[in-house]
Amino acid sequence: MLRRGLDALYVASAGLAALSLLSIFLVMMAQVALRELDRQFPAADDISAYLCVSTTFFALAHTFRRGELIRVGLFIETLGPKARRLVEIFALTLATAGVAYCVFWTMDDVLFSYEIEDVAQGALAVPLWIPKLAMPLGAGILLIAVLDELVTVLRGNRPNYVLAAEERAARGDFSAEV
């Protein structure tokens, strides 16, 4: 049940990223259409920027689990199973610390923006803590995914990002390896 919940969380996060990307497209198309009518969409750039951040951060966990984030595998792939497991544990522990650091400071930034009532200076006066919230939420979901993989490796299993990469390679799909 926990496994299904975590997988649903990663897919939901990817869905939010996809929705953000679709929203960028819709904002851009609205901007083009309004330009043809000699009108402007004054906040289009701001909204697109906020959505870009949202797209990036919400896509992290799902991308990580699918083995599509940038990894340097040349060294680790030459190791035997025992040494590889130790290096994976080390790398995932280091990743956990780095992502936790990111979650902490992005959340601190959100709280600070909320406390000082920071508002965007553009055409759309939006409280900045709202679009900034995508950063700690997306990074928090990535943190859960990294911890999930760390527990998987500690239990003696192979990480999902390795299995996903091997599955793609078996199908002859090397697009994520470029």
Secondary structure, DSSP 4 states (H G I P E B T S, - for coil): -HHHHHHHHHHHHHHHHHHHHHHHHHHHHHHHHHHHTT---TTHHHHHHHHHHHHHHHHHHHHHHTT-S----TTGGGS-HHHHHHHHHHHHHHHHHHHHHHHHHHHHHHHHHHHTT-B--SSS--BTHHHHTHHHHHHHHHHHHHHHHHHHHHTTPPPHHHHHHHHHHHTT--GGG-
